[in-house]
């Protein structure tokens, strides 16, 4: 399973710069707008991914009756 996750992470590192280059080139002569669009695109993808994360993850349920010493991590 970790190989699949690492493969997907590396795939995004390959595809990301290519997509950013396409977005910048699609702006034509105004390169500044192209980079602005690419930053907006990255921020939008980050927002969508964070919303998906918050929708599909559930926090751990903590038992409030445990003594304080069991809640502290052993270092």
C-alpha contacts under 8 A as a table, 3 or more apart, distances in Angstrom:
res1	aa1	res2	aa2	distance
1	X	4	X	5.32
1	X	5	X	6.54
2	X	5	X	5.04
2	X	6	X	6.07
3	X	6	X	5.09
3	X	7	X	5.99
4	X	7	X	5.00
4	X	8	X	6.21
5	X	8	X	5.15
5	X	9	X	6.18
6	X	9	X	5.01
6	X	10	X	6.15
7	X	10	X	5.15
7	X	11	X	6.02
8	X	11	X	4.90
8	X	12	X	6.28
9	X	12	X	5.32
9	X	13	X	6.59
10	X	13	X	4.99
10	X	14	X	6.49
11	X	14	X	5.11
11	X	15	X	6.14
12	X	15	X	5.08
12	X	16	X	5.58
13	X	16	X	5.51
13	X	17	X	7.15
14	X	17	X	6.47
14	X	18	X	7.10
15	X	18	X	5.28
15	X	19	X	6.16
16	X	19	X	5.28
16	X	20	X	6.13
17	X	20	X	4.97
17	X	21	X	6.08
18	X	21	X	5.11
18	X	22	X	6.30
19	X	22	X	5.03
19	X	23	X	6.20
20	X	23	X	5.09
20	X	24	X	6.17
20	X	35	X	7.99
20	X	38	X	5.74
21	X	24	X	5.10
21	X	25	X	6.06
22	X	25	X	5.12
22	X	26	X	6.04
23	X	26	X	5.12
23	X	27	X	6.83
23	X	34	X	6.00
23	X	35	X	7.68
23	X	37	X	6.97
23	X	38	X	6.05
24	X	27	X	5.59
24	X	28	X	7.65
24	X	31	X	6.27
24	X	33	X	7.60
24	X	34	X	3.86
24	X	35	X	5.62
24	X	37	X	7.43
24	X	38	X	6.79
25	X	28	X	5.67
25	X	31	X	7.48
25	X	34	X	6.74
26	X	34	X	6.96
27	X	30	X	5.87
27	X	31	X	6.39
27	X	33	X	6.34
27	X	34	X	4.87
28	X	31	X	6.84
28	X	34	X	7.80
30	X	33	X	5.67
30	X	34	X	6.72
31	X	34	X	4.92
31	X	35	X	6.37
32	X	35	X	5.33
32	X	36	X	6.23
33	X	36	X	4.88
33	X	37	X	6.03
34	X	37	X	5.11
34	X	38	X	6.26
35	X	38	X	4.98
35	X	39	X	6.26
36	X	39	X	5.23
36	X	40	X	6.22
37	X	40	X	5.03
37	X	41	X	6.03
38	X	41	X	4.95
38	X	42	X	6.19
39	X	42	X	5.09
39	X	43	X	6.13
40	X	43	X	5.08
40	X	44	X	6.06
41	X	44	X	5.10
41	X	45	X	6.23
42	X	45	X	5.16
42	X	46	X	6.16
43	X	46	X	5.03
43	X	47	X	6.15
44	X	47	X	5.06
44	X	48	X	6.19
45	X	48	X	5.11
45	X	49	X	6.10
46	X	49	X	5.13
46	X	50	X	6.11
47	X	50	X	5.15
47	X	51	X	6.18
48	X	51	X	5.15
48	X	52	X	6.23
49	X	52	X	5.12
49	X	53	X	6.13
50	X	53	X	4.92
50	X	54	X	6.18
51	X	54	X	5.14
51	X	55	X	6.12
52	X	55	X	5.14
52	X	56	X	6.16
53	X	56	X	5.49
53	X	57	X	5.93
54	X	57	X	5.63
54	X	58	X	7.87
63	X	66	X	6.08
66	X	70	X	6.63
66	X	71	X	7.35
67	X	70	X	5.77
67	X	71	X	7.12
68	X	71	X	5.35
68	X	72	X	6.88
69	X	72	X	5.54
70	X	73	X	7.64
